[in-house]
Amino acid sequence: MGAAILDPGQMSARLDLEMRDDASDGQGGIVPGFVAVASLWARIEPVSMGEEERADEDVFAVTHRIWVRFRDDIRAGMRFRKGGRVFTVRAFYDPDETRRYLVCRCLEEGQ
């Protein structure tokens, strides 16, 4: 397998990488939350879109490939944030196993 070719100039989106950080609600439960762990440059590529109806509302889900410089701390369930947009990491891989880039398969949900 050859080296993945990516012009670093295509990494033009500034994203915050967030990890899960739940807090106690004071009554024995939890309040789900996220905390930013890094700010990084990335390339966002839309891949596909699906639509469904939930509780009388049309909801769409768009999958993306998000390219970032290699990191060994990314896990499924983490997410990227760009303003009000949130991309949940479903899977990730090193496209040419050179530890230069990671490609994250992400899901963005919206209405």
N, C-alpha and C positions, 0 to 999 in steps of 0.2 A: 504494500500500500504506500503510495507517495504522500508527500507532505501536503497538508491542507493549505490551499492558497487563499489568503484573506488579506486584503489591503487594510492595514490598521486605520487608515483614514475613514473606512466604512464604519468604524466603531464610534458613532457620533451621538449616541443616546447616553445621557448621564442617568444612571439608575442607582437606587439605594437597594442593597441586599439586606433582607430582613429575616430574622429567625424567630421562632415561636417563643414567647415569654408570657406565660399565663400568670395571673395574679389571683390571690384569694379574694373572695367577695365578702368575707367576714361572717358568713353563715354556713360554712362548710363546703361551699361550691367554689368554682373558679370563674374568672372573667378572662376569656381568651384574648390574647394580645400578641403584638409583634414588636420587636425592637430592631432598629437599624444597626447592622454590624460593619458595614462598609459602603462606600460610595465608589462606583466604578463606571468606566466607559464600556459600552456594549453596542452590538449590532442587533437590531430586532427585525426578524423576517416573519410576516404572517404566512401561515401554512394552510389552514382550513378553517371553515366556519360551520357551526351547527346551530339549529334553533329548536326550541321546545317551548311548551306552554306550562307554566307553573302558577297555580293559584290565580287563574285568569289574567296572567301577564305573559307576554312573549319575552323569553330570556334567550340570549344568544351566547355561545361560547366560541371563542376564537383560539386556535392553537398557534403558537409561535415557536420559532427557533431563535434563541437568544445566544449570541456568541459573546464570550467574555475571555479575558486572559486567564490562563490556567490558575485555579485555586484548588486546594485539597480540602477545603472546609464546606463546600456546597453539598447539601443533602436534599433529597426529595422532601417536599413539604415546606421548604423555605420559599421565599418569594422575593420578586423584584418589584420596586415601586417607581413609577415615573409620574409625579404629580398625583392625580386621582386614579390613575390606571394601576392595576395590580396584576402581576403575572405569577401564578403559582407554579413552582418547579415540580414537574411530574417525573422526569428522568433526565439524566445528563450523561455525556460521554466525551472522551478525548478523541476527536475525529481521526487523527493520524498517530496517536500514542507517542507524541513527542513532548507532551506536557507544555505546549505553547498556548493552546486554546481549549476551552470547554464549550460544548454546544449543549444548551439546556432546552429540553422540550417543555414548554410552559403552556398553561391554560389561563386565558383572560376571560372572566365572566362579566357581563354587563347587561343593561336593559335598554 
